[in-house]
């Protein structure tokens, strides 16, 4: 049996007629920038998240940069970022003019360790970016309490968590602003790059919308210099179709995760994902931990199973951040886990037989 890490073609086939019609309509109407498909998607996505405003932008990284600009980030301002994330979270801070300050990850949950946040706060700290990693919500209650005590802004990075909940509330609805990525492999993925900013704040909504469109609300009336970052009509049409199915797809991901937990429960040598008791994850990734990560990945490959590593180098230890002179003891959990975390195949169209096969191969490896 062959098990891919992700199968976007299977997803396309399941909605082919509806998707083809939506794309053809955009082409026939030449509605490539702006238009009804974008307006509809912004409204529909805001409704899905449970928030007042959504703004489709060029990609998830742009969404972060624009949001930080709207929050008034200035040169020298510090932003707290989890050490275990994709570089988009941290590079957005630098590109917005701020200074990255990393915080180690929780040893069981892999999101930011809330007990390590306050020790990193200084009089220059302006924003905390909790990342809802792998489809698991960050521990938002204590994060919000810390932000309130220190008068800090919260920008949620929801790039991997479309529809995830924390205490029955959707991620993306806690902070001042939140961002999403629609990279094709995400739970809600476009057929190219795309992203969104969401907020309940009217002034931040206006600022973000203007900044993403050359600093203007109407044509040629530019109130400040912005950027060109717009979700195009084709991607909005694709996402409008997929948005109808995202809740079902997320349920399927949880079903597959439950099967993995069932079939791998007694395998010695791996640690299965742990979740907050009051959270509902969406399993963008199903990440196990093992001391034999690289050997297991190769063994899976030999048996036609594709697995992934997210992320092989913790953010503080990337060459891009050599200037911060981070040491292993500064971020011990991230440093240790960068060699131990392995992402197993998971996608809505995956069958139980596939999960059984992956689990059997893992059992064989550790036996």
C-alpha positions as CSV (number, residue, x, y, z in Angstrom):
1,X,0.0,0.0,0.0
2,X,1.1,3.6,-0.8
3,X,0.2,6.3,1.7
4,X,1.0,9.9,0.7
5,X,1.5,12.6,3.3
6,X,-1.3,14.6,1.7
7,X,-3.6,14.0,-1.3
8,X,-4.9,17.2,-2.7
9,X,-6.1,15.5,-5.9
10,X,-8.4,13.2,-3.9
11,X,-9.9,16.3,-2.3
12,X,-10.3,18.0,-5.7
13,X,-12.0,14.9,-7.2
14,X,-14.6,14.9,-4.4
15,X,-15.8,18.4,-5.3
16,X,-14.7,18.5,-8.9
17,X,-17.9,19.7,-10.6
18,X,-18.6,22.4,-8.1
19,X,-15.0,23.6,-8.1
20,X,-14.7,23.6,-11.9
21,X,-17.9,25.6,-12.2
22,X,-16.7,28.2,-9.7
23,X,-13.4,28.6,-11.4
24,X,-14.9,28.8,-14.9
25,X,-17.3,31.5,-13.7
26,X,-14.4,33.7,-12.6
27,X,-12.7,33.2,-15.9
28,X,-15.8,33.9,-17.9
29,X,-16.5,37.1,-16.0
30,X,-12.8,38.1,-15.9
31,X,-13.3,38.9,-12.2
32,X,-9.7,38.3,-11.2
33,X,-9.1,41.1,-8.7
34,X,-11.8,42.0,-6.1
35,X,-15.4,41.4,-7.1
36,X,-18.2,39.3,-5.7
37,X,-16.2,36.1,-5.0
38,X,-13.9,38.0,-2.7
39,X,-16.6,39.9,-1.0
40,X,-18.5,36.7,-0.5
41,X,-15.5,34.8,0.9
42,X,-14.7,37.6,3.3
43,X,-18.2,37.5,4.6
44,X,-18.4,33.7,4.7
45,X,-15.1,33.3,6.4
46,X,-15.8,35.9,9.0
47,X,-19.1,34.0,9.7
48,X,-17.2,30.7,9.9
49,X,-14.7,32.1,12.4
50,X,-17.4,33.9,14.4
51,X,-16.0,37.4,14.0
52,X,-17.1,40.7,12.5
53,X,-14.5,41.2,9.8
54,X,-12.2,39.2,7.5
55,X,-9.8,40.6,4.9
56,X,-8.4,38.3,2.2
57,X,-4.8,39.0,1.5
58,X,-2.0,37.6,-0.6
59,X,-0.7,35.0,1.9
60,X,-0.4,34.2,5.5
61,X,3.0,35.9,6.0
62,X,1.6,39.2,4.5
63,X,-1.3,38.8,6.9
64,X,1.1,38.8,9.9
65,X,3.2,41.7,8.6
66,X,0.1,43.9,7.8
67,X,-1.4,43.1,11.2
68,X,1.8,44.0,13.1
69,X,1.9,47.3,11.1
70,X,-1.7,48.0,12.0
71,X,-0.9,47.4,15.7
72,X,1.6,50.2,15.5
73,X,4.8,48.2,15.7
74,X,7.9,50.5,15.6
75,X,11.6,49.9,15.3
76,X,12.9,48.3,18.4
77,X,9.6,47.1,19.7
78,X,9.8,43.5,20.9
79,X,7.4,40.8,19.9
80,X,7.2,37.4,21.7
81,X,7.1,34.5,19.3
82,X,7.1,30.7,20.0
83,X,10.5,29.1,19.4
84,X,8.7,26.1,17.8
85,X,6.9,27.4,14.6
86,X,7.5,28.1,11.0
87,X,9.7,31.1,10.2
88,X,6.8,33.1,8.8
89,X,5.8,33.9,12.4
90,X,9.2,35.4,13.3
91,X,10.2,36.9,9.9
92,X,7.0,38.9,9.9
93,X,8.1,40.6,13.1
94,X,11.4,41.6,11.5
95,X,9.8,42.7,8.3
96,X,7.4,44.9,10.2
97,X,10.3,46.6,11.9
98,X,10.2,44.8,15.3
99,X,12.6,42.6,17.2
100,X,11.9,38.9,17.7
101,X,12.0,37.5,21.2
102,X,11.6,33.7,21.3
103,X,9.8,31.7,24.0
104,X,10.3,28.0,24.4
105,X,7.5,25.5,23.7
106,X,5.5,23.4,26.1
107,X,7.1,20.0,26.7
108,X,3.8,18.1,26.1
109,X,1.7,20.4,23.9
110,X,4.3,22.0,21.6
111,X,2.6,25.4,21.6
112,X,4.1,28.3,23.5
113,X,4.9,27.5,27.1
114,X,2.8,30.1,29.0
115,X,5.0,29.7,32.1
116,X,7.9,31.1,30.1
117,X,6.2,34.2,28.7
118,X,6.5,36.7,31.5
119,X,10.2,36.2,32.0
120,X,10.7,37.5,28.4
121,X,8.6,40.6,28.8
122,X,10.5,44.0,29.0
123,X,9.4,47.6,28.7
124,X,10.0,47.2,24.9
125,X,7.5,44.3,24.5
126,X,4.4,45.3,22.5
127,X,2.9,42.1,21.1
128,X,2.5,38.4,21.9
129,X,2.0,36.1,18.9
130,X,0.5,32.7,20.1
131,X,0.7,30.1,17.4
132,X,-2.1,27.5,17.2
133,X,0.4,24.9,16.1
134,X,-0.4,21.7,14.3
135,X,-4.1,22.5,14.6
136,X,-4.0,22.6,18.4
137,X,-5.1,25.8,20.2
138,X,-2.5,27.6,22.3
139,X,-3.5,28.0,26.0
140,X,-5.3,31.3,25.5
141,X,-6.7,32.1,29.0
142,X,-3.4,32.6,30.7
143,X,-2.0,34.3,27.6
144,X,-4.8,36.8,27.6
145,X,-4.4,37.4,31.3
146,X,-0.6,38.1,30.8
147,X,-1.4,40.5,28.0
148,X,-3.9,42.4,30.0
149,X,-1.6,42.7,33.0
150,X,1.2,44.1,30.9
151,X,-0.9,46.1,28.4
152,X,0.2,44.0,25.4
153,X,-1.5,43.3,22.1
154,X,-2.3,39.8,21.0
155,X,-1.9,38.7,17.4
156,X,-3.1,35.1,16.9
157,X,-1.3,33.0,14.2
158,X,-4.0,30.6,13.1
159,X,-2.2,29.4,9.9
160,X,-2.6,25.7,10.9
161,X,-5.9,25.9,12.9
162,X,-8.9,26.8,10.7
163,X,-11.9,25.9,12.9
164,X,-9.9,24.8,16.0
165,X,-11.6,25.7,19.3
166,X,-10.4,26.6,22.8
167,X,-13.0,26.2,25.5
168,X,-15.8,26.2,22.9
169,X,-14.5,29.4,21.2
170,X,-12.9,29.5,17.8
171,X,-9.2,30.4,17.6
172,X,-8.8,33.8,15.9
173,X,-11.5,35.4,18.1
174,X,-9.4,36.0,21.2
175,X,-6.8,38.5,20.2
176,X,-6.8,42.0,18.8
177,X,-6.1,40.5,15.4
178,X,-5.7,37.0,14.0
179,X,-4.2,35.7,10.7
180,X,-4.8,32.6,8.6
181,X,-2.9,31.0,5.7
182,X,-4.6,29.3,2.8
183,X,-1.5,27.6,1.4
184,X,-2.8,24.6,-0.6
185,X,-1.8,22.0,2.1
186,X,-3.7,23.8,4.9
187,X,-7.0,22.5,6.3
188,X,-8.6,25.2,4.2
189,X,-6.3,25.6,1.3
190,X,-6.4,27.6,-1.9
191,X,-5.0,26.6,-5.3
192,X,-2.1,28.9,-4.8
193,X,-1.1,31.4,-2.1
194,X,-3.6,33.2,0.0
195,X,-4.2,34.5,3.5
196,X,-6.7,36.4,5.7
197,X,-6.8,38.8,8.6
198,X,-9.7,38.7,11.0
199,X,-10.8,41.1,13.8
200,X,-13.7,42.5,15.7
201,X,-12.0,45.9,16.0
202,X,-13.4,48.5,13.5
203,X,-10.3,50.7,13.4
204,X,-7.9,47.8,13.0
205,X,-10.1,46.4,10.2
206,X,-9.9,49.7,8.4
207,X,-6.1,50.0,8.8
208,X,-5.4,46.4,7.7
209,X,-7.7,46.8,4.7
210,X,-6.0,50.0,3.6
211,X,-2.5,48.8,4.3
212,X,-3.1,45.7,2.1
213,X,-4.3,47.9,-0.7
214,X,-1.7,50.6,-1.1
215,X,-2.9,52.6,1.9
216,X,-6.2,53.5,0.3
217,X,-9.9,52.9,0.7
218,X,-10.9,54.3,-2.7
219,X,-9.0,54.4,-5.9
220,X,-6.1,56.9,-6.0
221,X,-6.9,58.3,-2.5
222,X,-3.9,57.0,-0.6
223,X,-3.8,58.1,3.0
224,X,-0.4,56.4,3.6
225,X,2.0,54.0,1.9
226,X,0.9,50.4,2.1
227,X,1.5,47.3,0.1
228,X,-0.2,45.3,-2.6
229,X,-1.5,42.1,-0.9
230,X,-4.9,40.9,-2.2
231,X,-6.6,37.6,-2.3
232,X,-7.4,37.2,-6.0
233,X,-10.8,36.3,-7.3
234,X,-9.9,32.8,-8.4
235,X,-8.5,31.9,-5.0
236,X,-11.6,33.4,-3.3
237,X,-13.8,31.3,-5.5
238,X,-11.8,28.1,-4.7
239,X,-12.0,28.9,-1.0
240,X,-15.7,29.7,-1.1
241,X,-16.4,26.2,-2.4
242,X,-14.0,24.5,0.1
243,X,-15.5,26.5,3.1
244,X,-18.7,24.5,2.7
245,X,-16.8,21.3,3.5
246,X,-14.2,22.4,6.1
247,X,-16.2,21.4,9.1
248,X,-16.7,17.9,7.7
249,X,-13.0,17.7,6.7
250,X,-12.0,18.7,10.2
251,X,-14.2,16.0,11.7
252,X,-12.6,13.5,9.4
253,X,-9.1,14.6,10.6
254,X,-10.2,14.1,14.2
255,X,-11.5,10.6,13.3
256,X,-8.2,9.7,11.7
257,X,-6.3,11.1,14.8
258,X,-8.5,8.9,17.0
259,X,-7.7,5.9,14.9
260,X,-3.9,6.6,15.2
261,X,-4.3,6.9,18.9
262,X,-6.2,3.6,19.0
263,X,-3.7,1.6,16.8
264,X,-0.6,3.2,18.3
265,X,-1.7,3.4,22.0
266,X,0.6,0.6,23.3
267,X,3.6,1.1,21.0
268,X,6.7,1.7,23.1
269,X,9.1,4.2,21.7
270,X,6.7,6.9,20.6
271,X,4.8,9.6,22.4
272,X,1.4,10.4,20.9
273,X,0.0,14.0,20.7
274,X,-1.5,15.4,23.9
275,X,-4.4,17.9,23.8
276,X,-5.9,20.5,26.2
277,X,-8.9,19.0,27.9
278,X,-11.2,21.8,26.8
279,X,-9.9,22.3,23.3
280,X,-11.1,20.8,20.0
281,X,-8.1,20.4,17.6
282,X,-8.3,20.2,13.8
283,X,-5.1,18.1,13.3
284,X,-3.5,20.0,10.5
285,X,-0.6,17.7,11.5
286,X,-0.5,14.5,13.6
287,X,2.8,14.7,15.3
288,X,4.5,11.9,17.3
289,X,7.7,12.1,19.3
290,X,10.5,9.5,19.2
291,X,14.2,9.3,19.8
292,X,14.5,7.4,16.5
293,X,12.8,10.0,14.4
294,X,15.1,9.9,11.3
295,X,15.4,6.1,11.3
296,X,11.6,5.7,11.6
297,X,11.0,8.2,8.8
298,X,13.3,6.3,6.5
299,X,11.6,3.0,7.4
300,X,8.2,4.5,6.6
301,X,9.6,5.7,3.2
302,X,10.9,2.2,2.4
303,X,7.3,1.0,3.0
304,X,5.8,3.6,0.7
305,X,4.6,5.9,3.5
306,X,5.4,9.6,3.3
307,X,6.0,11.4,6.6
308,X,7.2,14.9,7.3
309,X,9.3,16.9,9.8
310,X,7.9,20.1,11.2
311,X,10.4,21.6,12.0
312,X,13.9,20.1,11.7
313,X,15.6,23.3,13.1
314,X,14.0,25.3,15.9
315,X,13.6,29.0,15.0
316,X,16.3,30.3,17.5
317,X,18.8,27.9,16.0
318,X,18.3,28.9,12.3
319,X,21.2,30.7,10.6
320,X,18.7,33.6,10.0
321,X,18.9,34.2,13.8
322,X,22.6,33.7,14.4
323,X,22.7,37.3,15.5
324,X,20.6,36.5,18.6
325,X,23.3,34.1,19.7
326,X,20.8,31.6,21.2
327,X,22.2,28.6,23.1
328,X,20.6,25.2,23.6
329,X,20.0,25.9,27.2
330,X,18.0,29.0,26.3
331,X,15.3,26.9,24.7
332,X,15.9,23.4,25.9
333,X,12.6,21.9,24.9
334,X,12.7,23.3,21.3
335,X,16.3,22.2,21.0
336,X,15.7,18.7,22.1
337,X,12.4,18.2,20.1
338,X,13.8,19.5,16.8
339,X,15.3,16.0,16.5
340,X,12.4,14.0,17.7
341,X,9.1,15.3,16.2
342,X,7.6,13.4,13.2
343,X,4.4,14.2,11.3
344,X,2.4,11.2,10.1
345,X,0.1,11.3,7.1
346,X,-3.2,12.8,7.8
347,X,-5.9,14.2,5.5
348,X,-9.7,14.0,5.3
349,X,-9.8,11.4,2.5
350,X,-7.4,9.0,4.3
351,X,-9.0,5.6,4.9
352,X,-8.9,3.5,8.0
353,X,-7.0,0.8,6.1
354,X,-4.3,3.4,5.4
355,X,-4.1,4.4,9.1
356,X,-3.9,0.7,10.0
357,X,-1.1,0.2,7.6
358,X,0.9,3.1,8.8
359,X,0.4,1.9,12.4
360,X,1.5,-1.6,11.5
361,X,4.7,-0.4,9.9
362,X,5.5,1.7,13.0
363,X,4.8,-1.3,15.2
364,X,7.2,-3.4,13.0
365,X,9.9,-0.8,13.3
366,X,9.8,-0.7,17.1
367,X,9.5,-4.5,17.5
